[in-house]
């Protein structure tokens, strides 16, 4: 009897437990060549626990970092693997692939810069998205695709979902920058920032209309107000709180359906880590066709 007991203990020690086996994988130093940006661009990816043992295809969440971080931000500071694994294990989130691009090497931002020297938005839609959705088993219908991000990435989330509502079922801006609140504020920024030369009035107006979240929300056609499911979250001590509240108020006035949360907290990773489980649950409702 003692011999069999020792054998059972040895087998338990040698074999991974079901809990430890049920974890996703993160690769945070991947890259693809970009003709648009004329360089290799890095990205990170989270693959759900059963990715390597199944043949199924998965929904995808594009998760955007903030200014000062890169593709490793959500991995290192956001603890995306732990949080996603727990949400999937608990059944509050669907198994999904999470793609985290780098928009902060050489230049910074998710937009096409006004001087044409950094067309990151073009790269995202014309190169990154087709590349990862072909390389990995990603379902490519709108209802299985979502975008979320924090701060600068929250701005990118707003812009990408408003520019391409035909591509995203859900969008979750967190502590989002919303761009200049007025055209005049944007002009002051250009004049005070010596890095950029003030463009002519027509070029600036077109740029403002394309990258101002408030302007884009105001321009949403009545018959497209329900194209995207929105979840907006910003801490009540965040320096970007005003812009998020203005976006919420404008969406209320325009009758654009959305969820808005103002929780206790500031512009911190503690806040964004606490937001991520709800984001995963919210986008999963779209994947499941709530």
C-alpha positions as CSV (number, residue, x, y, z in Angstrom):
1,X,0.0,0.0,0.0
2,X,2.8,2.4,0.9
3,X,4.5,1.7,-2.5
4,X,1.3,2.6,-4.4
5,X,0.9,5.8,-2.3
6,X,4.4,6.9,-3.1
7,X,3.8,6.2,-6.8
8,X,0.6,8.3,-6.8
9,X,2.4,11.2,-5.1
10,X,5.2,11.0,-7.7
11,X,2.8,11.1,-10.6
12,X,1.0,14.1,-9.1
13,X,4.4,15.9,-8.8
14,X,5.4,15.0,-12.4
15,X,2.1,15.9,-14.0
16,X,0.9,19.5,-14.2
17,X,-2.4,20.2,-12.4
18,X,-5.5,21.2,-14.4
19,X,-5.4,24.6,-12.9
20,X,-1.8,25.3,-13.9
21,X,-2.3,23.9,-17.4
22,X,-5.3,26.2,-18.0
23,X,-3.3,29.4,-18.8
24,X,-3.0,31.4,-21.9
25,X,0.3,32.5,-23.4
26,X,1.7,35.9,-24.1
27,X,4.4,36.7,-26.7
28,X,5.5,40.3,-26.3
29,X,8.3,40.8,-28.8
30,X,6.7,39.9,-32.1
31,X,7.1,42.1,-35.2
32,X,5.9,42.6,-38.8
33,X,7.4,44.6,-41.6
34,X,5.6,47.8,-42.5
35,X,5.8,49.4,-45.9
36,X,3.7,52.3,-44.8
37,X,5.9,53.2,-41.8
38,X,9.1,52.0,-43.5
39,X,10.2,49.9,-40.5
40,X,9.5,46.7,-38.6
41,X,6.7,47.2,-36.0
42,X,6.4,45.2,-32.8
43,X,3.3,43.8,-31.2
44,X,2.4,41.5,-28.4
45,X,-0.3,38.9,-28.4
46,X,-2.3,36.9,-25.8
47,X,-3.5,33.5,-26.9
48,X,-6.2,31.8,-24.8
49,X,-5.6,28.6,-22.7
50,X,-7.0,26.2,-25.3
51,X,-5.5,27.8,-28.4
52,X,-2.8,25.2,-28.9
53,X,-5.1,22.2,-28.2
54,X,-8.1,23.2,-30.4
55,X,-8.7,24.0,-34.1
56,X,-11.3,26.6,-33.4
57,X,-11.1,30.3,-34.4
58,X,-11.4,33.0,-31.8
59,X,-12.8,36.5,-31.4
60,X,-10.2,39.3,-31.1
61,X,-9.7,42.3,-28.9
62,X,-7.2,45.0,-30.0
63,X,-5.9,46.5,-26.8
64,X,-4.1,49.8,-27.2
65,X,-1.4,51.2,-24.8
66,X,-1.0,54.8,-23.6
67,X,1.7,57.4,-24.3
68,X,5.0,56.4,-22.8
69,X,4.3,52.7,-23.0
70,X,4.7,50.2,-25.9
71,X,3.3,46.8,-26.8
72,X,4.6,45.5,-23.4
73,X,2.6,47.9,-21.3
74,X,-0.6,45.9,-21.0
75,X,1.6,42.8,-20.5
76,X,3.9,44.0,-17.8
77,X,1.8,46.7,-15.9
78,X,-1.7,45.7,-17.0
79,X,-1.2,42.0,-16.1
80,X,-3.3,41.0,-19.1
81,X,-2.4,37.3,-19.0
82,X,-3.5,36.9,-15.4
83,X,-6.6,38.9,-15.7
84,X,-7.7,37.3,-19.0
85,X,-7.0,33.8,-17.7
86,X,-9.1,34.4,-14.6
87,X,-12.0,35.9,-16.6
88,X,-12.0,33.0,-19.0
89,X,-11.7,30.4,-16.2
90,X,-14.5,32.1,-14.3
91,X,-16.7,32.2,-17.4
92,X,-17.1,36.0,-17.3
93,X,-15.2,36.4,-20.6
94,X,-15.1,34.3,-23.8
95,X,-11.8,32.8,-24.8
96,X,-10.3,35.4,-27.1
97,X,-7.1,36.6,-28.7
98,X,-5.8,39.9,-27.5
99,X,-3.5,41.9,-29.9
100,X,-1.4,44.7,-28.4
101,X,0.4,46.9,-31.0
102,X,3.4,49.2,-30.4
103,X,2.5,52.9,-31.3
104,X,5.4,54.4,-29.4
105,X,8.7,53.6,-31.2
106,X,10.4,56.4,-33.3
107,X,7.1,58.3,-33.3
108,X,4.1,58.2,-31.1
109,X,0.3,57.9,-31.7
110,X,-2.5,56.0,-33.4
111,X,-3.4,58.7,-35.9
112,X,-2.1,59.7,-39.3
113,X,0.1,62.7,-38.4
114,X,-0.8,66.0,-40.1
115,X,2.6,66.2,-41.8
116,X,2.3,62.7,-43.3
117,X,5.4,61.4,-41.6
118,X,3.6,58.9,-39.4
119,X,0.6,57.2,-40.9
120,X,0.0,54.8,-38.1
121,X,-3.8,54.6,-38.6
122,X,-3.2,53.4,-42.2
123,X,-0.6,50.9,-40.9
124,X,-3.1,49.5,-38.3
125,X,-5.9,48.9,-40.8
126,X,-4.0,48.0,-43.9
127,X,-1.1,46.0,-42.5
128,X,-1.4,45.0,-38.8
129,X,-5.0,43.9,-38.8
130,X,-4.7,41.8,-42.0
131,X,-1.4,40.3,-40.8
132,X,-2.5,39.1,-37.4
133,X,-5.9,37.9,-38.6
134,X,-4.3,35.8,-41.2
135,X,-1.4,34.5,-39.1
136,X,-3.6,33.5,-36.1
137,X,-7.0,31.8,-36.0
138,X,-9.0,34.9,-35.6
139,X,-12.7,35.2,-36.7
140,X,-12.8,38.1,-39.1
141,X,-16.5,39.2,-38.9
142,X,-17.3,42.5,-37.2
143,X,-19.3,40.8,-34.4
144,X,-16.1,39.0,-33.3
145,X,-13.9,42.1,-33.2
146,X,-13.5,44.7,-30.5
147,X,-11.1,47.5,-29.6
148,X,-10.1,49.0,-26.2
149,X,-7.3,51.1,-24.8
150,X,-6.2,53.6,-22.1
151,X,-5.3,57.3,-22.3
152,X,-3.7,57.8,-25.8
153,X,-5.0,54.3,-26.6
154,X,-8.5,55.4,-25.4
155,X,-8.3,58.2,-28.0
156,X,-7.2,55.5,-30.5
157,X,-10.2,53.4,-29.5
158,X,-12.7,56.2,-30.0
159,X,-11.1,57.1,-33.4
160,X,-10.9,53.6,-34.8
161,X,-14.4,52.6,-33.8
162,X,-15.8,55.9,-35.1
163,X,-13.8,55.8,-38.3
164,X,-14.6,52.1,-38.9
165,X,-17.9,51.1,-37.2
166,X,-18.2,48.4,-39.8
167,X,-15.2,46.6,-38.3
168,X,-15.9,46.7,-34.5
169,X,-18.7,45.3,-32.5
170,X,-17.6,46.9,-29.3
171,X,-15.3,49.7,-28.1
172,X,-14.0,50.5,-24.6
173,X,-12.1,53.7,-24.1
174,X,-10.5,54.0,-20.7
175,X,-9.3,57.3,-19.3
176,X,-9.3,58.5,-22.9
177,X,-7.8,61.5,-24.4
178,X,-10.4,62.9,-26.7
179,X,-8.2,65.4,-28.7
180,X,-8.6,69.2,-28.6
181,X,-12.0,70.1,-27.1
182,X,-12.4,73.0,-29.5
183,X,-10.7,74.0,-32.8
184,X,-9.3,77.1,-30.9
185,X,-7.7,74.9,-28.3
186,X,-6.1,72.8,-31.0
187,X,-4.7,75.9,-32.7
188,X,-3.2,77.1,-29.4
189,X,-1.5,73.7,-29.0
190,X,0.1,73.9,-32.4
191,X,1.4,77.5,-31.8
192,X,2.8,76.5,-28.3
193,X,4.4,73.3,-29.5
194,X,7.5,74.1,-31.5
195,X,7.8,70.6,-33.0
196,X,5.0,71.2,-35.5
197,X,4.3,74.1,-37.9
198,X,0.8,75.4,-37.9
199,X,-0.9,74.1,-41.1
200,X,-3.1,76.2,-43.3
201,X,-6.7,76.7,-42.2
202,X,-8.3,74.1,-44.5
203,X,-5.7,71.4,-43.7
204,X,-6.2,72.1,-40.0
205,X,-10.0,72.0,-40.2
206,X,-10.0,68.7,-42.0
207,X,-7.5,67.3,-39.5
208,X,-9.5,68.5,-36.5
209,X,-12.7,67.1,-37.9
210,X,-11.1,63.7,-38.4
211,X,-9.4,63.4,-35.0
212,X,-11.6,65.3,-32.6
213,X,-13.7,62.7,-30.7
214,X,-16.4,65.3,-29.9
215,X,-16.6,66.3,-33.6
216,X,-16.8,62.7,-34.7
217,X,-19.5,61.9,-32.2
218,X,-21.5,64.9,-33.3
219,X,-21.2,63.7,-36.9
220,X,-22.5,60.1,-36.3
221,X,-25.4,59.6,-38.7
222,X,-28.7,58.9,-37.0
223,X,-29.0,55.6,-38.7
224,X,-25.6,54.5,-37.4
225,X,-25.9,55.3,-33.7
226,X,-26.2,51.7,-32.7
227,X,-23.4,50.4,-34.9
228,X,-20.9,50.0,-32.0
229,X,-21.5,49.0,-28.4
230,X,-19.7,51.5,-26.2
231,X,-18.2,51.2,-22.7
232,X,-16.5,54.4,-21.4
233,X,-14.6,54.4,-18.0
234,X,-12.7,57.2,-16.4
235,X,-11.6,57.9,-12.8
236,X,-13.0,60.9,-11.0
237,X,-9.5,62.2,-10.2
238,X,-8.2,61.8,-13.7
239,X,-6.9,64.9,-15.5
240,X,-8.8,63.7,-18.6
241,X,-12.1,63.5,-16.7
242,X,-13.6,66.6,-18.4
243,X,-13.1,65.3,-21.9
244,X,-14.7,61.9,-21.0
245,X,-17.7,63.6,-19.4
246,X,-18.2,65.9,-22.4
247,X,-18.1,62.8,-24.7
248,X,-20.7,61.1,-22.4
249,X,-22.9,64.2,-22.3
250,X,-22.7,64.6,-26.1
251,X,-23.6,60.9,-26.6
252,X,-26.6,61.3,-24.3
253,X,-27.8,64.3,-26.3
254,X,-27.3,62.5,-29.6
255,X,-28.9,59.4,-28.2
256,X,-25.9,57.2,-28.9
257,X,-26.3,54.1,-26.6
258,X,-23.3,53.6,-24.3
259,X,-22.2,52.7,-20.8
260,X,-20.4,55.4,-18.8
261,X,-18.5,54.8,-15.6
262,X,-16.9,57.4,-13.3
263,X,-15.2,55.4,-10.5
264,X,-12.9,56.5,-7.7
265,X,-9.4,56.7,-9.1
266,X,-6.9,58.6,-11.2
267,X,-4.7,58.1,-14.3
268,X,-3.0,54.9,-13.0
269,X,-2.3,51.3,-13.8
270,X,-4.2,50.4,-10.6
271,X,-7.3,51.9,-12.1
272,X,-6.8,50.3,-15.6
273,X,-6.1,46.8,-14.1
274,X,-9.4,47.1,-12.2
275,X,-11.2,48.1,-15.4
276,X,-9.9,45.3,-17.6
277,X,-12.1,42.5,-16.2
278,X,-15.2,44.5,-17.0
279,X,-13.9,45.4,-20.5
280,X,-13.4,41.7,-21.2
281,X,-16.9,40.9,-20.0
282,X,-18.4,43.7,-22.0
283,X,-16.8,42.7,-25.3
284,X,-17.6,39.1,-24.7
285,X,-21.3,40.0,-24.6
286,X,-20.9,41.2,-28.1
287,X,-19.1,38.1,-29.2
288,X,-21.9,36.0,-27.7
289,X,-24.5,38.2,-29.4
290,X,-26.2,39.5,-26.2
